[in-house]
Amino acid sequence: MADDVSNREPTIGHAREAADAVETWAVDDERYRLLVDSIVDYAIYMLDPQGRVASWNRGAQRFKGYTDSEIIGEHFSRFYTDDDRAIGLPGRALRIAETEGRFEQEGWRVRKDGSLMWAHVLIDPIRGKDGTLIGYAKVTRDLSERRAARAALERSEQQFRLLVQGVRDYAIYMLDPQGKVTSWNRGAQRFKGYTDDEIIGEHFSRFYTDEDRASGLPAQALRTAATEGRFEAEGWRIRKDGTCFWAHVVIDPIRGEHGELIGFAKITRDDTERRNTEQALEDSRARIVQSQKMEAIGQLTGGVAHDFNNLLAVVLGNLHLALKRLPPDRKLLRLVENSIQAAERGATLTKRMLAFARQQKLETGPVDVPELVRGMAELLKGSIGSAIPVAMLFPPELPLANVDANQLELALLNLAVNARDAMPEGGTITIAAREAAVACDEVPGLGQGRYVCLSVTDTGGGMDGQTLARATEPFFTTKGVGKGTGLGLSMIHGFAEQSGGRLFLRSVPGQGTIAELWLPEAEVGDPGTGTPETALSPAATTPLRVLVVDDDPLVLMNTAAMLEDLGHVVAEAASASQALDLLRNAEPFDLVITDQLMPGMSGTQLIAAISRGSPGLPVILASGYADLTEGEHADDVRLTKPFGQEELARAIQTRLRVEPPILAFRPAVDESSASPDTMTAGVGSYLG
């Protein structure tokens, strides 16, 4: 009995252990079931060896829409699309899980309502202790939102790539941290000429000039971008073909999630056209400012020259009159002659000032330029000296130029003297001429037409850019104090533009200077002799009654004195209104000599009033200005201030030689209401 009891005790103990184990297993199983069932973000369920659903958690129900009673016992292939079932994907998934111990995949799955979801699927085999397959554990995660976000990101990236590639006006590309190109858009290819295959992997420094590479600018740009967060600059860049373009460059660093530098974004814009436009605008502004400055200086210069002319006219006139009355004293004669020479030099200076101000009167006409230059050969030789040879190169035939011959001689002499002064150690001067046709906007400052280009070339030291830019400015000279007025080139510049042409200077340091005077061609049939007017010898004239009009009392007295010395009877008027009073009330006059610039009424206005009152009365206009409207009183004889007695006598001789008998002055009347008596002109004395 005792043995039986002893034999039964272990049995009772084992049963208790077994019961405890079953209870523990049941508790654990319940915990696992509760754990799995509470998971709603994953579908976790079991399949039997044939693939039928054996368990179902709430996550599976949420994802797929089936309840336990609807799905348990059904084959899991119903979750697959028709296409996947047609290719046997469900069965293959189970075989892979069984044979390889795991099946994992992403793909489309079907919910109860027929909608699709993108699922991540994991299938593991479940085996007993003896290794027998008893089913499968299947875990599914709904990745539809993540896939949609990823697809949206991919679309965005694709659109961004298309956007970047589609941009043609900007070069947009990436660099690695070392500066090598890693991407390349169409704009970069268009600007720089490289294709993707040619440039990706190459260092971006090849786009820089040699000078920039030597100074380390590419590396400095990357350092600045990396340390300061941005690099921006403008400068010259090089295309594949070696040409340059002006670029605006921005470089930004690209950093990873942890702030590490992973490369650079580089954007380049071709701003060559903008820069050229801005440069042209700036040049235009500079030219406008220079033009305004020159206009202001010209007005000042013209005003000074006008007043100086009046003073010189008085000085020269009085000196010439004094010269006639000097006693036979050689020393005194030399002093007066020296004074006359000094005054004449002053007159030449005022002509230059008026030429710069474009206010001297030009007597233009057809000029044979080669003949004029050859006629100046002795004058040029005497002015330049025999040590410097002058070569003349002219074509066999050259059209006539429409220009003032006397002013052209003066301009050419100035250019030749400047060329001589530029060669203190000797050299050669070449004077040449050629014909040129200019199209519209082809040459700055020249209108469309045909021109004669007269050039003076020296072999001197030349001028640098700064000196060349200021060469035609008034009073600018490099000859030193007392060796030049600084008006030579500015005078030629003003004379050329007033003639309808242009002065161009080209110079290279160490290679000499070329001064080109472009003059318009004379039209066929233009009047003129083509050479400077031959001086008329003053001839004795019959005494005349002359009315002199000038608001400057010194000039008025001097002109009257010279006329009286010539034997004429002179009446003086200090204004145009006083002159009209004398013409109405005094004895008839044979000639009127009037100044141009007077207060109240100008000389041309006075001439108009005289022509209405007495159309045949000869008038001479005295002025240093070319201030008349083109074509206005073009046939009037002019006296250029300052003038001497010889010029005065010659002007009178020229004027009276072409005049009809003089009529007495009468005021203008309304012919429609005038009686025959009032319209009868009185006959004066014509003594010419």
Secondary structure as a PSIPRED ss2 file (coil, helix, strand):
# PSIPRED VFORMAT (PSIPRED V4.0)

   1 M C   1.000  0.000  0.000
   2 A H   0.000  1.000  0.000
   3 D H   0.000  1.000  0.000
   4 D H   0.000  1.000  0.000
   5 V H   0.000  1.000  0.000
   6 S H   0.000  1.000  0.000
   7 N H   0.000  1.000  0.000
   8 R H   0.000  1.000  0.000
   9 E H   0.000  1.000  0.000
  10 P H   0.000  1.000  0.000
  11 T H   0.000  1.000  0.000
  12 I H   0.000  1.000  0.000
  13 G H   0.000  1.000  0.000
  14 H H   0.000  1.000  0.000
  15 A H   0.000  1.000  0.000
  16 R H   0.000  1.000  0.000
  17 E H   0.000  1.000  0.000
  18 A H   0.000  1.000  0.000
  19 A H   0.000  1.000  0.000
  20 D H   0.000  1.000  0.000
  21 A H   0.000  1.000  0.000
  22 V H   0.000  1.000  0.000
  23 E H   0.000  1.000  0.000
  24 T H   0.000  1.000  0.000
  25 W H   0.000  1.000  0.000
  26 A H   0.000  1.000  0.000
  27 V H   0.000  1.000  0.000
  28 D H   0.000  1.000  0.000
  29 D H   0.000  1.000  0.000
  30 E H   0.000  1.000  0.000
  31 R H   0.000  1.000  0.000
  32 Y H   0.000  1.000  0.000
  33 R H   0.000  1.000  0.000
  34 L H   0.000  1.000  0.000
  35 L H   0.000  1.000  0.000
  36 V H   0.000  1.000  0.000
  37 D H   0.000  1.000  0.000
  38 S H   0.000  1.000  0.000
  39 I C   1.000  0.000  0.000
  40 V C   1.000  0.000  0.000
  41 D C   1.000  0.000  0.000
  42 Y C   1.000  0.000  0.000
  43 A E   0.000  0.000  1.000
  44 I E   0.000  0.000  1.000
  45 Y E   0.000  0.000  1.000
  46 M E   0.000  0.000  1.000
  47 L E   0.000  0.000  1.000
  48 D C   1.000  0.000  0.000
  49 P C   1.000  0.000  0.000
  50 Q C   1.000  0.000  0.000
  51 G C   1.000  0.000  0.000
  52 R E   0.000  0.000  1.000
  53 V E   0.000  0.000  1.000
  54 A C   1.000  0.000  0.000
  55 S C   1.000  0.000  0.000
  56 W C   1.000  0.000  0.000
  57 N C   1.000  0.000  0.000
  58 R H   0.000  1.000  0.000
  59 G H   0.000  1.000  0.000
  60 A H   0.000  1.000  0.000
  61 Q H   0.000  1.000  0.000
  62 R H   0.000  1.000  0.000
  63 F H   0.000  1.000  0.000
  64 K H   0.000  1.000  0.000
  65 G C   1.000  0.000  0.000
  66 Y C   1.000  0.000  0.000
  67 T C   1.000  0.000  0.000
  68 D H   0.000  1.000  0.000
  69 S H   0.000  1.000  0.000
  70 E H   0.000  1.000  0.000
  71 I H   0.000  1.000  0.000
  72 I C   1.000  0.000  0.000
  73 G C   1.000  0.000  0.000
  74 E C   1.000  0.000  0.000
  75 H E   0.000  0.000  1.000
  76 F H   0.000  1.000  0.000
  77 S H   0.000  1.000  0.000
  78 R H   0.000  1.000  0.000
  79 F H   0.000  1.000  0.000
  80 Y E   0.000  0.000  1.000
  81 T C   1.000  0.000  0.000
  82 D H   0.000  1.000  0.000
  83 D H   0.000  1.000  0.000
  84 D H   0.000  1.000  0.000
  85 R H   0.000  1.000  0.000
  86 A H   0.000  1.000  0.000
  87 I C   1.000  0.000  0.000
  88 G C   1.000  0.000  0.000
  89 L H   0.000  1.000  0.000
  90 P H   0.000  1.000  0.000
  91 G H   0.000  1.000  0.000
  92 R H   0.000  1.000  0.000
  93 A H   0.000  1.000  0.000
  94 L H   0.000  1.000  0.000
  95 R H   0.000  1.000  0.000
  96 I H   0.000  1.000  0.000
  97 A H   0.000  1.000  0.000
  98 E H   0.000  1.000  0.000
  99 T H   0.000  1.000  0.000
 100 E H   0.000  1.000  0.000
 101 G C   1.000  0.000  0.000
 102 R C   1.000  0.000  0.000
 103 F E   0.000  0.000  1.000
 104 E E   0.000  0.000  1.000
 105 Q E   0.000  0.000  1.000
 106 E E   0.000  0.000  1.000
 107 G E   0.000  0.000  1.000
 108 W E   0.000  0.000  1.000
 109 R E   0.000  0.000  1.000
 110 V E   0.000  0.000  1.000
 111 R C   1.000  0.000  0.000
 112 K C   1.000  0.000  0.000
 113 D C   1.000  0.000  0.000
 114 G C   1.000  0.000  0.000
 115 S C   1.000  0.000  0.000
 116 L E   0.000  0.000  1.000
 117 M E   0.000  0.000  1.000
 118 W E   0.000  0.000  1.000
 119 A E   0.000  0.000  1.000
 120 H E   0.000  0.000  1.000
 121 V E   0.000  0.000  1.000
 122 L E   0.000  0.000  1.000
 123 I E   0.000  0.000  1.000
 124 D E   0.000  0.000  1.000
 125 P E   0.000  0.000  1.000
 126 I E   0.000  0.000  1.000
 127 R E   0.000  0.000  1.000
 128 G C   1.000  0.000  0.000
 129 K C   1.000  0.000  0.000
 130 D C   1.000  0.000  0.000
 131 G C   1.000  0.000  0.000
 132 T C   1.000  0.000  0.000
 133 L E   0.000  0.000  1.000
 134 I E   0.000  0.000  1.000
 135 G E   0.000  0.000  1.000
 136 Y E   0.000  0.000  1.000
 137 A E   0.000  0.000  1.000
 138 K E   0.000  0.000  1.000
 139 V E   0.000  0.000  1.000
 140 T E   0.000  0.000  1.000
 141 R E   0.000  0.000  1.000
 142 D E   0.000  0.000  1.000
 143 L C   1.000  0.000  0.000
 144 S H   0.000  1.000  0.000
 145 E H   0.000  1.000  0.000
 146 R H   0.000  1.000  0.000
 147 R H   0.000  1.000  0.000
 148 A H   0.000  1.000  0.000
 149 A H   0.000  1.000  0.000
 150 R H   0.000  1.000  0.000
 151 A H   0.000  1.000  0.000
 152 A H   0.000  1.000  0.000
 153 L H   0.000  1.000  0.000
 154 E H   0.000  1.000  0.000
 155 R H   0.000  1.000  0.000
 156 S H   0.000  1.000  0.000
 157 E H   0.000  1.000  0.000
 158 Q H   0.000  1.000  0.000
 159 Q H   0.000  1.000  0.000
 160 F H   0.000  1.000  0.000
 161 R H   0.000  1.000  0.000
 162 L H   0.000  1.000  0.000
 163 L H   0.000  1.000  0.000
 164 V H   0.000  1.000  0.000
 165 Q H   0.000  1.000  0.000
 166 G H   0.000  1.000  0.000
 167 V C   1.000  0.000  0.000
 168 R C   1.000  0.000  0.000
 169 D C   1.000  0.000  0.000
 170 Y E   0.000  0.000  1.000
 171 A E   0.000  0.000  1.000
 172 I E   0.000  0.000  1.000
 173 Y E   0.000  0.000  1.000
 174 M E   0.000  0.000  1.000
 175 L E   0.000  0.000  1.000
 176 D C   1.000  0.000  0.000
 177 P C   1.000  0.000  0.000
 178 Q C   1.000  0.000  0.000
 179 G C   1.000  0.000  0.000
 180 K E   0.000  0.000  1.000
 181 V E   0.000  0.000  1.000
 182 T C   1.000  0.000  0.000
 183 S C   1.000  0.000  0.000
 184 W C   1.000  0.000  0.000
 185 N C   1.000  0.000  0.000
 186 R H   0.000  1.000  0.000
 187 G H   0.000  1.000  0.000
 188 A H   0.000  1.000  0.000
 189 Q H   0.000  1.000  0.000
 190 R H   0.000  1.000  0.000
 191 F H   0.000  1.000  0.000
 192 K H   0.000  1.000  0.000
 193 G C   1.000  0.000  0.000
 194 Y C   1.000  0.000  0.000
 195 T C   1.000  0.000  0.000
 196 D H   0.000  1.000  0.000
 197 D H   0.000  1.000  0.000
 198 E H   0.000  1.000  0.000
 199 I H   0.000  1.000  0.000
 200 I C   1.000  0.000  0.000
 201 G C   1.000  0.000  0.000
 202 E C   1.000  0.000  0.000
 203 H E   0.000  0.000  1.000
 204 F H   0.000  1.000  0.000
 205 S H   0.000  1.000  0.000
 206 R H   0.000  1.000  0.000
 207 F H   0.000  1.000  0.000
 208 Y E   0.000  0.000  1.000
 209 T C   1.000  0.000  0.000
 210 D H   0.000  1.000  0.000
 211 E H   0.000  1.000  0.000
 212 D H   0.000  1.000  0.000
 213 R H   0.000  1.000  0.000
 214 A H   0.000  1.000  0.000
 215 S C   1.000  0.000  0.000
 216 G C   1.000  0.000  0.000
 217 L H   0.000  1.000  0.000
 218 P H   0.000  1.000  0.000
 219 A H   0.000  1.000  0.000
 220 Q H   0.000  1.000  0.000
 221 A H   0.000  1.000  0.000
 222 L H   0.000  1.000  0.000
 223 R H   0.000  1.000  0.000
 224 T H   0.000  1.000  0.000
 225 A H   0.000  1.000  0.000
 226 A H   0.000  1.000  0.000
 227 T H   0.000  1.000  0.000
 228 E H   0.000  1.000  0.000
 229 G C   1.000  0.000  0.000
 230 R C   1.000  0.000  0.000
 231 F E   0.000  0.000  1.000
 232 E E   0.000  0.000  1.000
 233 A E   0.000  0.000  1.000
 234 E E   0.000  0.000  1.000
 235 G E   0.000  0.000  1.000
 236 W E   0.000  0.000  1.000
 237 R E   0.000  0.000  1.000
 238 I E   0.000  0.000  1.000
 239 R C   1.000  0.000  0.000
 240 K C   1.000  0.000  0.000
 241 D C   1.000  0.000  0.000
 242 G C   1.000  0.000  0.000
 243 T C   1.000  0.000  0.000
 244 C E   0.000  0.000  1.000
 245 F E   0.000  0.000  1.000
 246 W E   0.000  0.000  1.000
 247 A E   0.000  0.000  1.000
 248 H E   0.000  0.000  1.000
 249 V E   0.000  0.000  1.000
 250 V E   0.000  0.000  1.000
 251 I E   0.000  0.000  1.000
 252 D E   0.000  0.000  1.000
 253 P E   0.000  0.000  1.000
 254 I E   0.000  0.000  1.000
 255 R E   0.000  0.000  1.000
 256 G C   1.000  0.000  0.000
 257 E C   1.000  0.000  0.000
 258 H C   1.000  0.000  0.000
 259 G C   1.000  0.000  0.000
 260 E C   1.000  0.000  0.000
 261 L E   0.000  0.000  1.000
 262 I E   0.000  0.000  1.000
 263 G E   0.000  0.000  1.000
 264 F E   0.000  0.000  1.000
 265 A E   0.000  0.000  1.000
 266 K E   0.000  0.000  1.000
 267 I E   0.000  0.000  1.000
 268 T E   0.000  0.000  1.000
 269 R E   0.000  0.000  1.000
 270 D E   0.000  0.000  1.000
 271 D C   1.000  0.000  0.000
 272 T H   0.000  1.000  0.000
 273 E H   0.000  1.000  0.000
 274 R H   0.000  1.000  0.000
 275 R H   0.000  1.000  0.000
 276 N H   0.000  1.000  0.000
 277 T H   0.000  1.000  0.000
 278 E H   0.000  1.000  0.000
 279 Q H   0.000  1.000  0.000
 280 A H   0.000  1.000  0.000
 281 L H   0.000  1.000  0.000
 282 E H   0.000  1.000  0.000
 283 D H   0.000  1.000  0.000
 284 S H   0.000  1.000  0.000
 285 R H   0.000  1.000  0.000
 286 A H   0.000  1.000  0.000
 287 R H   0.000  1.000  0.000
 288 I H   0.000  1.000  0.000
 289 V H   0.000  1.000  0.000
 290 Q H   0.000  1.000  0.000
 291 S H   0.000  1.000  0.000
 292 Q H   0.000  1.000  0.000
 293 K H   0.000  1.000  0.000
 294 M H   0.000  1.000  0.000
 295 E H   0.000  1.000  0.000
 296 A H   0.000  1.000  0.000
 297 I H   0.000  1.000  0.000
 298 G H   0.000  1.000  0.000
 299 Q H   0.000  1.000  0.000
 300 L H   0.000  1.000  0.000
 301 T H   0.000  1.000  0.000
 302 G H   0.000  1.000  0.000
 303 G H   0.000  1.000  0.000
 304 V H   0.000  1.000  0.000
 305 A H   0.000  1.000  0.000
 306 H H   0.000  1.000  0.000
 307 D H   0.000  1.000  0.000
 308 F H   0.000  1.000  0.000
 309 N H   0.000  1.000  0.000
 310 N H   0.000  1.000  0.000
 311 L H   0.000  1.000  0.000
 312 L H   0.000  1.000  0.000
 313 A H   0.000  1.000  0.000
 314 V H   0.000  1.000  0.000
 315 V H   0.000  1.000  0.000
 316 L H   0.000  1.000  0.000
 317 G H   0.000  1.000  0.000
 318 N H   0.000  1.000  0.000
 319 L H   0.000  1.000  0.000
 320 H H   0.000  1.000  0.000
 321 L H   0.000  1.000  0.000
 322 A H   0.000  1.000  0.000
 323 L H   0.000  1.000  0.000
 324 K H   0.000  1.000  0.000
 325 R C   1.000  0.000  0.000
 326 L C   1.000  0.000  0.000
 327 P C   1.000  0.000  0.000
 328 P C   1.000  0.000  0.000
 329 D C   1.000  0.000  0.000
 330 R H   0.000  1.000  0.000
 331 K H   0.000  1.000  0.000
 332 L H   0.000  1.000  0.000
 333 L H   0.000  1.000  0.000
 334 R H   0.000  1.000  0.000
 335 L H   0.000  1.000  0.000
 336 V H   0.000  1.000  0.000
 337 E H   0.000  1.000  0.000
 338 N H   0.000  1.000  0.000
 339 S H   0.000  1.000  0.000
 340 I H   0.000  1.000  0.000
 341 Q H   0.000  1.000  0.000
 342 A H   0.000  1.000  0.000
 343 A H   0.000  1.000  0.000
 344 E H   0.000  1.000  0.000
 345 R H   0.000  1.000  0.000
 346 G H   0.000  1.000  0.000
 347 A H   0.000  1.000  0.000
 348 T H   0.000  1.000  0.000
 349 L H   0.000  1.000  0.000
 350 T H   0.000  1.000  0.000
 351 K H   0.000  1.000  0.000
 352 R H   0.000  1.000  0.000
 353 M H   0.000  1.000  0.000
 354 L H   0.000  1.000  0.000
 355 A H   0.000  1.000  0.000
 356 F H   0.000  1.000  0.000
 357 A C   1.000  0.000  0.000
 358 R C   1.000  0.000  0.000
 359 Q C   1.000  0.000  0.000
 360 Q C   1.000  0.000  0.000
 361 K C   1.000  0.000  0.000
 362 L C   1.000  0.000  0.000
 363 E C   1.000  0.000  0.000
 364 T E   0.000  0.000  1.000
 365 G E   0.000  0.000  1.000
 366 P E   0.000  0.000  1.000
 367 V E   0.000  0.000  1.000
 368 D C   1.000  0.000  0.000
 369 V H   0.000  1.000  0.000
 370 P H   0.000  1.000  0.000
 371 E H   0.000  1.000  0.000
 372 L H   0.000  1.000  0.000
 373 V H   0.000  1.000  0.000
 374 R H   0.000  1.000  0.000
 375 G H   0.000  1.000  0.000
 376 M C   1.000  0.000  0.000
 377 A H   0.000  1.000  0.000
 378 E H   0.000  1.000  0.000
 379 L H   0.000  1.000  0.000
 380 L H   0.000  1.000  0.000
 381 K H   0.000  1.000  0.000
 382 G H   0.000  1.000  0.000
 383 S H   0.000  1.000  0.000
 384 I H   0.000  1.000  0.000
 385 G C   1.000  0.000  0.000
 386 S C   1.000  0.000  0.000
 387 A C   1.000  0.000  0.000
 388 I C   1.000  0.000  0.000
 389 P C   1.000  0.000  0.000
 390 V E   0.000  0.000  1.000
 391 A E   0.000  0.000  1.000
 392 M E   0.000  0.000  1.000
 393 L E   0.000  0.000  1.000
 394 F C   1.000  0.000  0.000
 395 P C   1.000  0.000  0.000
 396 P C   1.000  0.000  0.000
 397 E C   1.000  0.000  0.000
 398 L C   1.000  0.000  0.000
 399 P C   1.000  0.000  0.000
 400 L C   1.000  0.000  0.000
 401 A E   0.000  0.000  1.000
 402 N E   0.000  0.000  1.000
 403 V E   0.000  0.000  1.000
 404 D E   0.000  0.000  1.000
 405 A H   0.000  1.000  0.000
 406 N H   0.000  1.000  0.000
 407 Q H   0.000  1.000  0.000
 408 L H   0.000  1.000  0.000
 409 E H   0.000  1.000  0.000
 410 L H   0.000  1.000  0.000
 411 A H   0.000  1.000  0.000
 412 L H   0.000  1.000  0.000
 413 L H   0.000  1.000  0.000
 414 N H   0.000  1.000  0.000
 415 L H   0.000  1.000  0.000
 416 A H   0.000  1.000  0.000
 417 V H   0.000  1.000  0.000
 418 N H   0.000  1.000  0.000
 419 A H   0.000  1.000  0.000
 420 R H   0.000  1.000  0.000
 421 D H   0.000  1.000  0.000
 422 A C   1.000  0.000  0.000
 423 M C   1.000  0.000  0.000
 424 P C   1.000  0.000  0.000
 425 E C   1.000  0.000  0.000
 426 G C   1.000  0.000  0.000
 427 G C   1.000  0.000  0.000
 428 T C   1.000  0.000  0.000
 429 I E   0.000  0.000  1.000
 430 T E   0.000  0.000  1.000
 431 I E   0.000  0.000  1.000
 432 A E   0.000  0.000  1.000
 433 A E   0.000  0.000  1.000
 434 R E   0.000  0.000  1.000
 435 E E   0.000  0.000  1.000
 436 A E   0.000  0.000  1.000
 437 A E   0.000  0.000  1.000
 438 V E   0.000  0.000  1.000
 439 A C   1.000  0.000  0.000
 440 C C   1.000  0.000  0.000
 441 D C   1.000  0.000  0.000
 442 E C   1.000  0.000  0.000
 443 V C   1.000  0.000  0.000
 444 P C   1.000  0.000  0.000
 445 G C   1.000  0.000  0.000
 446 L C   1.000  0.000  0.000
 447 G C   1.000  0.000  0.000
 448 Q C   1.000  0.000  0.000
 449 G E   0.000  0.000  1.000
 450 R E   0.000  0.000  1.000
 451 Y E   0.000  0.000  1.000
 452 V E   0.000  0.000  1.000
 453 C E   0.000  0.000  1.000
 454 L E   0.000  0.000  1.000
 455 S E   0.000  0.000  1.000
 456 V E   0.000  0.000  1.000
 457 T E   0.000  0.000  1.000
 458 D E   0.000  0.000  1.000
 459 T C   1.000  0.000  0.000
 460 G C   1.000  0.000  0.000
 461 G C   1.000  0.000  0.000
 462 G C   1.000  0.000  0.000
 463 M C   1.000  0.000  0.000
 464 D C   1.000  0.000  0.000
 465 G H   0.000  1.000  0.000
 466 Q H   0.000  1.000  0.000
 467 T H   0.000  1.000  0.000
 468 L H   0.000  1.000  0.000
 469 A H   0.000  1.000  0.000
 470 R H   0.000  1.000  0.000
 471 A C   1.000  0.000  0.000
 472 T C   1.000  0.000  0.000
 473 E C   1.000  0.000  0.000
 474 P C   1.000  0.000  0.000
 475 F C   1.000  0.000  0.000
 476 F C   1.000  0.000  0.000
 477 T C   1.000  0.000  0.000
 478 T C   1.000  0.000  0.000
 479 K C   1.000  0.000  0.000
 480 G C   1.000  0.000  0.000
 481 V C   1.000  0.000  0.000
 482 G C   1.000  0.000  0.000
 483 K C   1.000  0.000  0.000
 484 G C   1.000  0.000  0.000
 485 T C   1.000  0.000  0.000
 486 G C   1.000  0.000  0.000
 487 L C   1.000  0.000  0.000
 488 G H   0.000  1.000  0.000
 489 L H   0.000  1.000  0.000
 490 S H   0.000  1.000  0.000
 491 M H   0.000  1.000  0.000
 492 I H   0.000  1.000  0.000
 493 H H   0.000  1.000  0.000
 494 G H   0.000  1.000  0.000
 495 F H   0.000  1.000  0.000
 496 A H   0.000  1.000  0.000
 497 E H   0.000  1.000  0.000
 498 Q H   0.000  1.000  0.000
 499 S C   1.000  0.000  0.000
 500 G C   1.000  0.000  0.000
 501 G C   1.000  0.000  0.000
 502 R E   0.000  0.000  1.000
 503 L E   0.000  0.000  1.000
 504 F E   0.000  0.000  1.000
 505 L E   0.000  0.000  1.000
 506 R E   0.000  0.000  1.000
 507 S E   0.000  0.000  1.000
 508 V E   0.000  0.000  1.000
 509 P C   1.000  0.000  0.000
 510 G C   1.000  0.000  0.000
 511 Q C   1.000  0.000  0.000
 512 G E   0.000  0.000  1.000
 513 T E   0.000  0.000  1.000
 514 I E   0.000  0.000  1.000
 515 A E   0.000  0.000  1.000
 516 E E   0.000  0.000  1.000
 517 L E   0.000  0.000  1.000
 518 W E   0.000  0.000  1.000
 519 L E   0.000  0.000  1.000
 520 P E   0.000  0.000  1.000
 521 E E   0.000  0.000  1.000
 522 A C   1.000  0.000  0.000
 523 E C   1.000  0.000  0.000
 524 V C   1.000  0.000  0.000
 525 G C   1.000  0.000  0.000
 526 D C   1.000  0.000  0.000
 527 P C   1.000  0.000  0.000
 528 G C   1.000  0.000  0.000
 529 T C   1.000  0.000  0.000
 530 G C   1.000  0.000  0.000
 531 T C   1.000  0.000  0.000
 532 P C   1.000  0.000  0.000
 533 E C   1.000  0.000  0.000
 534 T C   1.000  0.000  0.000
 535 A C   1.000  0.000  0.000
 536 L C   1.000  0.000  0.000
 537 S C   1.000  0.000  0.000
 538 P C   1.000  0.000  0.000
 539 A C   1.000  0.000  0.000
 540 A C   1.000  0.000  0.000
 541 T C   1.000  0.000  0.000
 542 T C   1.000  0.000  0.000
 543 P C   1.000  0.000  0.000
 544 L C   1.000  0.000  0.000
 545 R E   0.000  0.000  1.000
 546 V E   0.000  0.000  1.000
 547 L E   0.000  0.000  1.000
 548 V E   0.000  0.000  1.000
 549 V E   0.000  0.000  1.000
 550 D C   1.000  0.000  0.000
 551 D C   1.000  0.000  0.000
 552 D C   1.000  0.000  0.000
 553 P H   0.000  1.000  0.000
 554 L H   0.000  1.000  0.000
 555 V H   0.000  1.000  0.000
 556 L H   0.000  1.000  0.000
 557 M H   0.000  1.000  0.000
 558 N H   0.000  1.000  0.000
 559 T H   0.000  1.000  0.000
 560 A H   0.000  1.000  0.000
 561 A H   0.000  1.000  0.000
 562 M H   0.000  1.000  0.000
 563 L H   0.000  1.000  0.000
 564 E H   0.000  1.000  0.000
 565 D H   0.000  1.000  0.000
 566 L C   1.000  0.000  0.000
 567 G C   1.000  0.000  0.000
 568 H C   1.000  0.000  0.000
 569 V E   0.000  0.000  1.000
 570 V E   0.000  0.000  1.000
 571 A E   0.000  0.000  1.000
 572 E E   0.000  0.000  1.000
 573 A E   0.000  0.000  1.000
 574 A C   1.000  0.000  0.000
 575 S C   1.000  0.000  0.000
 576 A H   0.000  1.000  0.000
 577 S H   0.000  1.000  0.000
 578 Q H   0.000  1.000  0.000
 579 A H   0.000  1.000  0.000
 580 L H   0.000  1.000  0.000
 581 D H   0.000  1.000  0.000
 582 L H   0.000  1.000  0.000
 583 L H   0.000  1.000  0.000
 584 R H   0.000  1.000  0.000
 585 N H   0.000  1.000  0.000
 586 A C   1.000  0.000  0.000
 587 E C   1.000  0.000  0.000
 588 P C   1.000  0.000  0.000
 589 F C   1.000  0.000  0.000
 590 D C   1.000  0.000  0.000
 591 L E   0.000  0.000  1.000
 592 V E   0.000  0.000  1.000
 593 I E   0.000  0.000  1.000
 594 T E   0.000  0.000  1.000
 595 D E   0.000  0.000  1.000
 596 Q C   1.000  0.000  0.000
 597 L C   1.000  0.000  0.000
 598 M C   1.000  0.000  0.000
 599 P C   1.000  0.000  0.000
 600 G C   1.000  0.000  0.000
 601 M C   1.000  0.000  0.000
 602 S C   1.000  0.000  0.000
 603 G H   0.000  1.000  0.000
 604 T H   0.000  1.000  0.000
 605 Q H   0.000  1.000  0.000
 606 L H   0.000  1.000  0.000
 607 I H   0.000  1.000  0.000
 608 A H   0.000  1.000  0.000
 609 A H   0.000  1.000  0.000
 610 I H   0.000  1.000  0.000
 611 S H   0.000  1.000  0.000
 612 R H   0.000  1.000  0.000
 613 G H   0.000  1.000  0.000
 614 S C   1.000  0.000  0.000
 615 P C   1.000  0.000  0.000
 616 G C   1.000  0.000  0.000
 617 L C   1.000  0.000  0.000
 618 P C   1.000  0.000  0.000
 619 V E   0.000  0.000  1.000
 620 I E   0.000  0.000  1.000
 621 L E   0.000  0.000  1.000
 622 A E   0.000  0.000  1.000
 623 S E   0.000  0.000  1.000
 624 G C   1.000  0.000  0.000
 625 Y C   1.000  0.000  0.000
 626 A C   1.000  0.000  0.000
 627 D C   1.000  0.000  0.000
 628 L C   1.000  0.000  0.000
 629 T C   1.000  0.000  0.000
 630 E C   1.000  0.000  0.000
 631 G C   1.000  0.000  0.000
 632 E C   1.000  0.000  0.000
 633 H C   1.000  0.000  0.000
 634 A C   1.000  0.000  0.000
 635 D C   1.000  0.000  0.000
 636 D C   1.000  0.000  0.000
 637 V E   0.000  0.000  1.000
 638 R E   0.000  0.000  1.000
 639 L E   0.000  0.000  1.000
 640 T E   0.000  0.000  1.000
 641 K C   1.000  0.000  0.000
 642 P C   1.000  0.000  0.000
 643 F C   1.000  0.000  0.000
 644 G C   1.000  0.000  0.000
 645 Q H   0.000  1.000  0.000
 646 E H   0.000  1.000  0.000
 647 E H   0.000  1.000  0.000
 648 L H   0.000  1.000  0.000
 649 A H   0.000  1.000  0.000
 650 R H   0.000  1.000  0.000
 651 A H   0.000  1.000  0.000
 652 I H   0.000  1.000  0.000
 653 Q H   0.000  1.000  0.000
 654 T H   0.000  1.000  0.000
 655 R H   0.000  1.000  0.000
 656 L H   0.000  1.000  0.000
 657 R H   0.000  1.000  0.000
 658 V C   1.000  0.000  0.000
 659 E C   1.000  0.000  0.000
 660 P C   1.000  0.000  0.000
 661 P C   1.000  0.000  0.000
 662 I C   1.000  0.000  0.000
 663 L E   0.000  0.000  1.000
 664 A C   1.000  0.000  0.000
 665 F C   1.000  0.000  0.000
 666 R C   1.000  0.000  0.000
 667 P C   1.000  0.000  0.000
 668 A C   1.000  0.000  0.000
 669 V C   1.000  0.000  0.000
 670 D C   1.000  0.000  0.000
 671 E C   1.000  0.000  0.000
 672 S C   1.000  0.000  0.000
 673 S C   1.000  0.000  0.000
 674 A C   1.000  0.000  0.000
 675 S C   1.000  0.000  0.000
 676 P C   1.000  0.000  0.000
 677 D C   1.000  0.000  0.000
 678 T C   1.000  0.000  0.000
 679 M C   1.000  0.000  0.000
 680 T C   1.000  0.000  0.000
 681 A C   1.000  0.000  0.000
 682 G C   1.000  0.000  0.000
 683 V E   0.000  0.000  1.000
 684 G C   1.000  0.000  0.000
 685 S C   1.000  0.000  0.000
 686 Y C   1.000  0.000  0.000
 687 L C   1.000  0.000  0.000
 688 G C   1.000  0.000  0.000
